[in-house]
Amino acid sequence: MKYTIANARENFSELVNMVNYRNDRIEIAKRNKTVAYIVSKNDFELLQKIEDFLDAKDADNILATSKGTISHSELFGDLGI
């Protein structure tokens, strides 16, 4: 479902209930451009786990192609952190 910022502000409690109880995902738009989403706690936690997994995979790839050990700053630089 897509809402404008003004409409989302007016109906915030209802939107939170829709996300919490029905697992809806709410799209928030400003001038017809999506700027944010309201998602459930479970969806957010899943996204965090996916991001952590991808970060670990990237780190493993960097370490596998390095010539020995690398510093934290080199690793973080390669990961774009």
TORPA-4810 file (N, C-alpha, C, O; in nm, 3 decimals):
<nodes>
NODE_1_0.084_-0.118_0.000_0.000_0.000_0.000_0.089_0.124_0.000_0.194_0.127_0.064_M
NODE_2_0.046_0.225_-0.070_0.125_0.346_-0.085_0.049_0.464_-0.024_-0.070_0.483_-0.049_K
NODE_3_0.120_0.543_0.056_0.062_0.660_0.122_0.155_0.778_0.101_0.277_0.763_0.092_Y
NODE_4_0.095_0.896_0.094_0.177_1.017_0.097_0.222_1.041_0.240_0.168_0.983_0.334_T
NODE_5_0.322_1.125_0.256_0.371_1.156_0.392_0.258_1.215_0.475_0.240_1.177_0.591_I
NODE_6_0.183_1.308_0.418_0.074_1.371_0.492_-0.032_1.269_0.532_-0.080_1.270_0.645_A
NODE_7_-0.068_1.181_0.440_-0.167_1.078_0.469_-0.115_0.979_0.573_-0.190_0.936_0.661_N
NODE_8_0.012_0.944_0.564_0.072_0.852_0.662_0.073_0.915_0.800_0.048_0.848_0.900_A
NODE_9_0.103_1.044_0.806_0.106_1.115_0.935_-0.033_1.113_0.999_-0.045_1.090_1.119_R
NODE_10_-0.135_1.137_0.919_-0.272_1.139_0.970_-0.320_1.002_1.018_-0.402_0.992_1.109_E
NODE_11_-0.266_0.896_0.956_-0.314_0.760_0.985_-0.206_0.671_1.045_-0.212_0.549_1.032_N
NODE_12_-0.109_0.732_1.111_0.008_0.657_1.157_-0.029_0.538_1.246_0.021_0.428_1.225_F
NODE_13_-0.115_0.558_1.343_-0.154_0.448_1.432_-0.217_0.333_1.355_-0.187_0.217_1.380_S
NODE_14_-0.303_0.367_1.260_-0.367_0.264_1.177_-0.263_0.190_1.093_-0.271_0.068_1.079_E
NODE_15_-0.166_0.263_1.038_-0.063_0.200_0.956_0.023_0.105_1.040_0.057_-0.005_0.996_L
NODE_16_0.058_0.147_1.161_0.136_0.061_1.249_0.058_-0.066_1.281_0.116_-0.175_1.283_V
NODE_17_-0.070_-0.053_1.305_-0.153_-0.172_1.330_-0.159_-0.263_1.208_-0.155_-0.385_1.222_N
NODE_18_-0.170_-0.206_1.089_-0.173_-0.286_0.967_-0.043_-0.365_0.950_-0.044_-0.481_0.910_M
NODE_19_0.068_-0.301_0.981_0.197_-0.367_0.972_0.211_-0.473_1.080_0.258_-0.584_1.053_V
NODE_20_0.170_-0.439_1.201_0.187_-0.529_1.315_0.097_-0.651_1.308_0.142_-0.763_1.332_N
NODE_21_-0.029_-0.631_1.276_-0.125_-0.740_1.283_-0.149_-0.812_1.150_-0.186_-0.930_1.149_Y
NODE_22_-0.129_-0.742_1.038_-0.156_-0.805_0.909_-0.030_-0.827_0.827_-0.035_-0.880_0.716_R
NODE_23_0.083_-0.785_0.882_0.212_-0.796_0.811_0.214_-0.721_0.679_0.286_-0.758_0.587_N
NODE_24_0.134_-0.614_0.670_0.139_-0.529_0.551_0.272_-0.456_0.548_0.337_-0.437_0.651_D
NODE_25_0.311_-0.416_0.429_0.429_-0.330_0.410_0.378_-0.200_0.351_0.313_-0.199_0.247_R
NODE_26_0.409_-0.092_0.418_0.355_0.039_0.380_0.464_0.120_0.310_0.574_0.139_0.362_I
NODE_27_0.431_0.168_0.192_0.522_0.252_0.114_0.484_0.398_0.138_0.366_0.435_0.130_E
NODE_28_0.583_0.481_0.168_0.561_0.623_0.192_0.624_0.702_0.077_0.741_0.683_0.044_I
NODE_29_0.544_0.791_0.017_0.591_0.866_-0.098_0.585_1.016_-0.073_0.500_1.066_0.001_A
NODE_30_0.678_1.085_-0.136_0.680_1.232_-0.135_0.693_1.276_-0.280_0.789_1.241_-0.348_K
NODE_31_0.595_1.352_-0.326_0.590_1.396_-0.466_0.600_1.277_-0.562_0.673_1.280_-0.660_R
NODE_32_0.524_1.172_-0.531_0.515_1.050_-0.611_0.645_0.970_-0.617_0.658_0.881_-0.701_N
NODE_33_0.740_1.000_-0.530_0.864_0.923_-0.524_0.871_0.852_-0.388_0.854_0.915_-0.284_K
NODE_34_0.894_0.721_-0.390_0.904_0.646_-0.266_1.025_0.693_-0.187_1.137_0.699_-0.238_T
NODE_35_1.001_0.725_-0.058_1.110_0.774_0.027_1.131_0.686_0.150_1.235_0.695_0.215_V
NODE_36_1.035_0.599_0.181_1.049_0.515_0.301_0.945_0.404_0.298_0.850_0.405_0.219_A
NODE_37_0.966_0.308_0.387_0.870_0.200_0.408_0.848_0.183_0.557_0.938_0.209_0.638_Y
NODE_38_0.730_0.138_0.593_0.703_0.093_0.730_0.685_-0.058_0.718_0.597_-0.106_0.646_I
NODE_39_0.770_-0.132_0.790_0.765_-0.278_0.785_0.757_-0.333_0.927_0.784_-0.262_1.024_V
NODE_40_0.719_-0.458_0.937_0.708_-0.522_1.068_0.846_-0.544_1.131_0.948_-0.538_1.063_S
NODE_41_0.844_-0.567_1.259_0.967_-0.599_1.332_1.033_-0.722_1.273_1.155_-0.727_1.257_K
NODE_42_0.952_-0.823_1.240_1.007_-0.946_1.181_1.073_-0.920_1.046_1.180_-0.973_1.018_N
NODE_43_1.009_-0.840_0.961_1.069_-0.805_0.832_1.200_-0.731_0.852_1.298_-0.759_0.784_D
NODE_44_1.202_-0.636_0.944_1.322_-0.559_0.970_1.435_-0.649_1.019_1.549_-0.636_0.973_F
NODE_45_1.404_-0.740_1.112_1.506_-0.831_1.164_1.558_-0.923_1.054_1.677_-0.954_1.051_E
NODE_46_1.470_-0.967_0.964_1.513_-1.050_0.852_1.607_-0.971_0.760_1.709_-1.024_0.716_L
NODE_47_1.572_-0.848_0.732_1.660_-0.764_0.650_1.797_-0.747_0.714_1.899_-0.750_0.645_L
NODE_48_1.801_-0.729_0.846_1.929_-0.717_0.916_2.010_-0.845_0.904_2.131_-0.839_0.882_Q
NODE_49_1.946_-0.960_0.917_2.017_-1.088_0.905_2.072_-1.106_0.764_2.185_-1.153_0.747_K
NODE_50_1.994_-1.070_0.664_2.040_-1.079_0.525_2.161_-0.988_0.504_2.260_-1.028_0.443_I
NODE_51_2.153_-0.866_0.554_2.263_-0.772_0.541_2.388_-0.824_0.611_2.498_-0.816_0.556_E
NODE_52_2.372_-0.878_0.733_2.486_-0.934_0.806_2.548_-1.051_0.728_2.670_-1.062_0.720_D
NODE_53_2.463_-1.138_0.671_2.513_-1.251_0.593_2.593_-1.203_0.472_2.702_-1.253_0.445_F
NODE_54_2.538_-1.105_0.400_2.607_-1.054_0.282_2.738_-0.985_0.319_2.837_-0.998_0.247_L
NODE_55_2.739_-0.913_0.431_2.863_-0.850_0.477_2.969_-0.955_0.510_3.085_-0.940_0.474_D
NODE_56_2.928_-1.062_0.577_3.022_-1.170_0.612_3.074_-1.238_0.486_3.192_-1.272_0.477_A
NODE_57_2.986_-1.258_0.389_3.027_-1.321_0.262_3.127_-1.232_0.189_3.228_-1.281_0.138_K
NODE_58_3.101_-1.101_0.185_3.195_-1.008_0.123_3.330_-1.011_0.195_3.434_-1.012_0.130_D
NODE_59_3.327_-1.013_0.327_3.451_-1.017_0.405_3.528_-1.146_0.376_3.650_-1.142_0.360_A
NODE_60_3.458_-1.259_0.370_3.522_-1.387_0.338_3.588_-1.381_0.200_3.700_-1.429_0.183_D
NODE_61_3.519_-1.323_0.102_3.575_-1.310_-0.032_3.699_-1.223_-0.034_3.797_-1.255_-0.102_N
NODE_62_3.697_-1.115_0.041_3.813_-1.026_0.046_3.931_-1.097_0.112_4.044_-1.090_0.064_I
NODE_63_3.903_-1.166_0.222_4.011_-1.238_0.290_4.066_-1.352_0.204_4.186_-1.378_0.206_L
NODE_64_3.980_-1.418_0.128_4.024_-1.529_0.044_4.115_-1.483_-0.069_4.202_-1.558_-0.114_A
NODE_65_4.096_-1.361_-0.115_4.176_-1.310_-0.227_4.294_-1.225_-0.180_4.371_-1.178_-0.263_T
NODE_66_4.310_-1.206_-0.050_4.420_-1.125_0.001_4.546_-1.209_0.011_4.540_-1.332_0.012_S
NODE_67_4.658_-1.142_0.018_4.788_-1.209_0.031_4.828_-1.207_0.177_4.917_-1.130_0.217_K
NODE_68_4.764_-1.290_0.257_4.794_-1.291_0.400_4.692_-1.210_0.475_4.576_-1.198_0.434_G
NODE_69_4.734_-1.154_0.584_4.641_-1.077_0.667_4.630_-0.935_0.617_4.721_-0.882_0.552_T
NODE_70_4.517_-0.873_0.649_4.498_-0.732_0.617_4.446_-0.664_0.743_4.391_-0.728_0.832_I
NODE_71_4.464_-0.533_0.749_4.421_-0.457_0.865_4.270_-0.437_0.862_4.205_-0.453_0.758_S
NODE_72_4.216_-0.401_0.979_4.072_-0.371_0.985_4.037_-0.257_0.890_3.934_-0.262_0.822_H
NODE_73_4.121_-0.156_0.885_4.089_-0.041_0.800_4.089_-0.081_0.653_4.007_-0.030_0.576_S
NODE_74_4.178_-0.172_0.612_4.176_-0.219_0.474_4.049_-0.300_0.446_3.985_-0.283_0.342_E
NODE_75_4.014_-0.388_0.539_3.893_-0.469_0.524_3.769_-0.380_0.517_3.685_-0.395_0.428_L
NODE_76_3.758_-0.286_0.612_3.642_-0.196_0.612_3.639_-0.111_0.486_3.532_-0.083_0.432_F
NODE_77_3.756_-0.069_0.439_3.762_0.010_0.316_3.714_-0.071_0.197_3.639_-0.020_0.114_G
NODE_78_3.756_-0.198_0.190_3.714_-0.284_0.080_3.564_-0.310_0.085_3.499_-0.327_-0.018_D
NODE_79_3.508_-0.314_0.208_3.364_-0.337_0.225_3.284_-0.209_0.209_3.161_-0.213_0.201_L
NODE_80_3.352_-0.095_0.204_3.281_0.032_0.192_3.217_0.078_0.322_3.117_0.149_0.321_G
NODE_81_3.278_0.037_0.434_3.223_0.073_0.565_3.298_0.192_0.621_3.267_0.238_0.730_I
</nodes>
